[in-house]
Amino acid sequence: MWLAISVVILIGVVLVLLDIDDTVDVQPAVQMPPPVVSVITVAPQTVQAEVSAFAEVRPRWDAELRASVTGRILTVHDAALAGTRVSRGDPLFSIEKSQYESAVASAEMELAQAQLELLRAGNDVRVARKQFEREGRKPPAELAIRLPQLRVAEKAVAVAQARLKAARQELAETEVTAPFSGFVVKRSASLGQSVSAGEPLAQLADDRQFELIVEISQADWELLEQPLTDRTAKLYHPDGRSLGEATIRGGGGFLNPKTRQIRLFLDVAGPRGRILSGDLLRVVIPGRSIANTLTLPESVLTREGFVWLVDEGNLLQRISPKILFRADGTLTIASPDGAASLRVARNPLAYFLPGQAVTPQEVGG
């Protein structure tokens, strides 16, 4: 009996469940509008290329002054102290000169003796010639009128003059002076020290004329208008301040074997204290004119190096641009062939997909 009752209850439950509506009301999906994308409209144009690079300021002249003579240092002038600014010709060191004064006196005496011998030889030639003239004969050879002796005497005078010049030069070099204006960077010799020829005395760096060595890629080299010699480049401090101009002395003849970059050499004259040796400056070199280019803010370039465009159907298109150069927060790329104007995504997002529909919104560049 209980089994029959259970079966009847089970059948009733099944019938009730079958009668219940088991369908779920499904709301239709809401159609989301395409995302809004900020775009800038640009047209191809002709621009002047610009090559920018950083370079360290170096003094034109940077010399380690060395002793040219041997002796004891008797005086170290104040101008020889490290950090002192000197002018060309300022005395730096005085080296004991007694032996060089003696050498000059000896050379002067040697010259006087040679000049006396020259006078005697000249007199002997004149006497011999007159003797042959009185006898009405022609000298049989130069030796008969003592011409070889005269030539030897002339050469002896020349040798004595050269020795005297060398002795006077060594005497002058006992006074070490600044060969150019600048700052004493380092002093290597002290008062009372005995030095030999070739020993270092001081390090002197120019403070009036500077030079820059700029390294650029071969692609940037192609953007420059040739020849480069005597063209000017603009100099900027890393914070953007203008620091004047530099003149291109030359370059492009060889590559740096380590960096494989092309070197340019520039001269900076008359910085008037605004530029110091060791400064790191941004050098901007104007290049040649390039047609069919687009100048865009750097924000249009993704990390992967793509630029996103919005076509006439408001669909996203992705391109890999050929970047020609960068300047002042912008980049200049070669325009795609046949493009009259392009809409470029100002700030591309990570979820962009090729062919994705968007709502473009025009913004300023």
C-alpha positions in Angstrom: 0.0 0.0 0.0 2.8 2.5 1.0 4.6 1.6 -2.2 1.6 2.5 -4.3 1.0 5.7 -2.4 4.7 6.7 -3.0 4.4 6.0 -6.8 1.2 8.1 -7.0 3.0 11.0 -5.2 6.0 10.8 -7.5 3.9 10.8 -10.6 2.0 13.9 -9.2 5.3 15.8 -8.6 6.5 15.0 -12.1 3.3 16.3 -13.6 3.5 19.5 -11.6 7.1 20.1 -12.7 6.3 19.5 -16.3 3.5 22.0 -16.0 5.7 24.7 -14.7 7.0 27.2 -17.4 10.8 26.6 -17.3 11.6 29.3 -19.8 13.7 32.4 -18.7 13.0 35.8 -20.1 16.1 36.9 -22.0 16.5 40.6 -22.4 17.9 41.7 -25.7 21.6 42.8 -25.5 22.1 46.6 -25.3 23.9 47.8 -28.4 27.1 49.7 -27.1 28.2 52.6 -29.1 31.8 52.4 -30.6 34.4 53.9 -28.2 35.4 57.5 -28.6 38.9 58.0 -29.9 40.6 61.4 -30.0 42.2 62.0 -33.4 44.2 64.7 -35.1 43.9 65.3 -38.9 47.2 65.9 -40.6 48.2 66.4 -44.2 51.6 65.6 -45.9 53.9 68.6 -46.1 57.6 69.5 -46.9 59.7 70.1 -43.8 63.3 70.8 -43.0 65.0 67.9 -41.3 66.6 68.4 -38.0 69.2 66.1 -36.4 69.6 66.3 -32.6 72.3 64.7 -30.4 74.0 65.3 -27.1 77.7 66.1 -26.8 80.2 66.9 -24.1 82.0 70.3 -24.2 85.8 69.9 -24.4 88.5 72.6 -24.3 90.1 73.2 -27.6 93.5 73.1 -25.9 94.2 70.8 -23.0 97.9 70.3 -22.4 100.1 68.7 -19.8 103.0 71.1 -19.4 106.3 69.4 -19.1 109.8 70.6 -18.3 112.0 71.2 -21.3 115.2 71.4 -19.3 116.8 69.8 -16.3 117.2 71.6 -13.0 115.9 72.5 -9.6 112.7 74.5 -9.3 113.5 77.8 -7.7 110.1 79.5 -7.9 106.5 78.3 -8.1 104.4 81.4 -9.1 100.9 81.9 -7.8 99.6 81.4 -11.3 100.7 77.7 -11.2 98.4 76.8 -8.3 95.5 74.5 -9.2 92.3 76.4 -10.0 94.0 79.6 -11.0 93.0 81.3 -14.2 96.0 82.3 -16.3 96.6 84.4 -19.4 98.9 83.5 -22.2 102.5 84.3 -21.2 101.9 84.3 -17.4 105.0 82.8 -15.5 104.3 79.5 -13.8 107.7 78.0 -12.8 111.3 79.2 -12.6 114.1 76.5 -13.0 117.7 77.0 -12.0 119.4 78.6 -15.0 123.1 79.0 -14.1 124.3 76.1 -16.3 122.3 77.4 -19.2 123.6 80.9 -18.8 127.1 79.4 -18.9 126.2 77.5 -22.1 125.0 80.7 -23.7 128.2 82.5 -22.9 130.3 79.6 -24.2 128.2 79.6 -27.4 128.6 83.3 -27.9 132.4 83.0 -27.5 132.4 80.1 -30.0 130.5 82.3 -32.5 132.9 85.2 -32.0 135.8 82.9 -32.7 134.1 81.5 -35.8 133.4 85.0 -37.1 137.1 85.9 -36.5 138.2 82.9 -38.6 135.7 83.9 -41.3 137.3 87.4 -41.4 140.7 85.9 -41.7 139.6 83.5 -44.4 138.0 86.3 -46.4 141.1 88.4 -46.1 143.3 85.5 -47.3 141.1 85.1 -50.4 141.3 88.8 -51.2 145.1 88.9 -50.8 145.5 85.8 -53.0 143.3 87.2 -55.8 145.2 90.5 -55.9 148.5 88.6 -56.1 147.3 86.7 -59.2 146.0 90.0 -60.7 149.3 91.7 -60.3 151.1 88.8 -61.9 148.5 88.8 -64.7 147.8 85.1 -64.2 144.5 83.2 -63.8 144.3 81.1 -60.6 144.8 77.4 -61.5 142.3 76.2 -58.9 140.1 77.5 -56.0 142.6 76.2 -53.5 145.1 78.6 -54.9 143.0 81.6 -53.7 141.9 79.8 -50.5 138.2 79.6 -51.4 137.6 76.2 -49.6 138.9 77.7 -46.4 136.4 80.5 -46.8 133.5 78.1 -47.2 134.6 76.1 -44.2 134.8 79.3 -42.1 131.3 80.3 -43.3 129.8 77.0 -42.3 131.6 77.2 -38.9 129.8 80.5 -38.3 126.5 79.0 -39.2 127.1 76.1 -36.8 128.1 78.5 -34.0 124.9 80.6 -34.6 122.7 77.5 -34.4 124.4 76.4 -31.2 123.9 79.9 -29.7 120.3 79.9 -30.7 119.7 76.5 -29.1 121.5 77.6 -25.9 119.4 80.7 -25.7 116.3 78.6 -26.2 117.2 76.3 -23.3 117.9 79.3 -21.2 114.5 80.8 -22.0 112.8 77.5 -21.2 114.0 77.7 -17.6 111.1 80.1 -17.3 107.9 78.1 -17.8 105.0 80.2 -19.0 101.4 79.5 -20.0 101.2 78.7 -23.7 97.5 79.8 -23.8 94.8 81.2 -21.6 92.9 78.9 -19.4 92.7 77.3 -16.0 95.4 75.3 -14.2 93.6 72.0 -13.6 96.5 70.3 -11.7 99.9 71.1 -10.4 102.5 68.2 -10.5 105.7 69.9 -9.4 106.7 71.7 -6.1 109.2 74.3 -4.9 112.8 72.9 -4.6 112.0 69.8 -6.6 114.6 68.7 -9.1 113.0 67.9 -12.5 114.4 66.4 -15.6 113.4 67.2 -19.2 110.0 65.6 -19.9 108.7 65.5 -16.3 105.1 66.9 -15.9 104.7 70.3 -14.2 101.0 71.3 -14.5 97.8 70.5 -16.5 96.3 73.5 -18.3 92.9 73.6 -20.0 91.6 76.3 -22.3 88.5 78.3 -21.2 87.9 80.4 -24.3 87.7 78.0 -27.2 85.7 74.8 -26.9 84.9 72.0 -29.2 82.2 69.3 -29.5 82.3 65.8 -30.9 78.8 64.8 -32.0 78.0 61.2 -32.9 75.0 60.5 -35.2 73.7 57.4 -37.0 74.1 56.9 -40.7 70.4 57.4 -41.2 70.7 60.9 -39.5 73.7 61.6 -41.7 71.6 61.1 -44.8 69.2 63.8 -43.5 72.0 66.5 -43.5 72.7 68.7 -46.4 76.2 68.4 -47.8 78.8 69.9 -47.5 78.6 70.5 -43.8 81.8 72.5 -43.3 81.2 76.0 -41.9 77.5 75.4 -41.3 76.1 76.4 -37.9 74.3 74.3 -35.3 72.3 75.5 -32.3 73.2 74.6 -28.8 70.8 74.0 -25.9 71.2 73.3 -22.2 69.4 70.1 -21.1 66.8 72.3 -19.5 66.0 73.9 -22.9 67.9 77.1 -22.6 69.5 78.4 -25.7 73.3 78.7 -25.4 74.2 80.1 -28.8 75.7 78.4 -31.9 78.6 76.2 -32.9 80.4 76.0 -36.3 80.8 72.6 -37.9 84.5 72.1 -38.6 84.1 68.8 -40.4 83.3 65.2 -40.0 81.8 62.2 -41.7 85.1 60.8 -42.9 85.1 57.8 -40.7 83.0 55.8 -38.1 83.7 55.3 -34.5 84.9 51.7 -34.4 83.1 51.1 -31.1 79.7 52.7 -31.6 79.6 52.5 -35.5 78.4 56.2 -35.4 79.5 59.0 -37.7 81.5 61.8 -35.9 81.0 65.5 -36.5 83.5 68.1 -35.1 82.2 71.5 -34.0 83.9 74.7 -32.7 82.5 76.9 -30.0 84.0 80.3 -29.6 83.3 83.1 -27.1 80.9 81.3 -24.8 81.2 84.2 -22.2 80.9 81.9 -19.2 77.6 80.3 -20.3 79.3 77.2 -21.4 81.9 75.3 -19.3 84.2 72.5 -20.0 82.4 69.2 -19.2 78.9 70.5 -19.9 76.5 68.1 -21.7 74.7 70.0 -24.4 72.0 69.2 -26.9 73.2 70.0 -30.4 70.6 70.6 -33.1 71.8 70.6 -36.7 69.5 71.8 -39.5 69.2 69.3 -42.4 67.8 69.2 -45.9 64.2 69.7 -47.0 62.1 66.5 -47.2 58.7 66.3 -49.0 55.7 64.1 -48.2 56.1 63.9 -44.4 53.8 64.0 -41.4 54.7 65.7 -38.2 53.0 64.2 -35.2 53.2 64.4 -31.4 55.2 61.6 -29.9 52.1 60.3 -28.0 50.8 58.8 -31.2 53.5 56.2 -31.2 52.8 53.0 -29.2 55.4 51.1 -27.2 55.5 48.5 -30.0 56.3 51.3 -32.5 52.9 51.5 -34.3 50.7 54.4 -35.2 46.9 53.9 -35.3 44.8 55.6 -38.1 41.0 56.0 -38.4 39.8 55.4 -42.0 36.8 56.9 -43.7 34.6 54.1 -42.3 35.7 55.0 -38.8 37.6 51.8 -38.5 41.0 51.5 -36.9 44.0 50.7 -39.1 47.6 50.1 -37.8 50.8 51.1 -39.6 54.5 50.8 -38.8 55.8 54.3 -39.6 59.2 55.2 -41.0 60.5 57.7 -38.4 62.7 60.3 -40.1 63.6 62.4 -37.1 62.4 63.7 -33.7 62.3 67.3 -32.4 60.8 69.1 -29.5 58.3 66.4 -28.5 57.3 65.6 -32.1 58.2 63.0 -34.6 58.3 63.3 -38.3 57.4 60.2 -40.4 57.1 59.4 -44.1 53.5 59.8 -45.2 51.8 56.7 -46.6 51.6 56.7 -50.4 48.6 58.5 -51.9 47.3 59.9 -48.6 45.8 63.4 -49.0 45.1 63.7 -45.2 45.0 61.2 -42.4 43.2 61.0 -39.0 45.7 59.7 -36.4 44.7 58.5 -32.9 46.2 61.0 -30.5 46.6 58.6 -27.6 46.3 55.0 -28.7 45.0 52.5 -26.2 46.1 48.9 -25.5 42.8 47.4 -26.5 42.9 48.8 -30.1 42.4 46.1 -32.8 42.7 46.4 -36.5 39.2 46.9 -38.1 37.6 48.0 -34.8 34.8 50.5 -35.1 35.4 53.8 -33.2 33.8 57.2 -32.8 36.5 59.7 -33.8 36.6 63.0 -31.9 38.8 65.8 -33.4 41.3 67.4 -31.1 44.1 69.9 -31.5 47.6 68.6 -32.4 
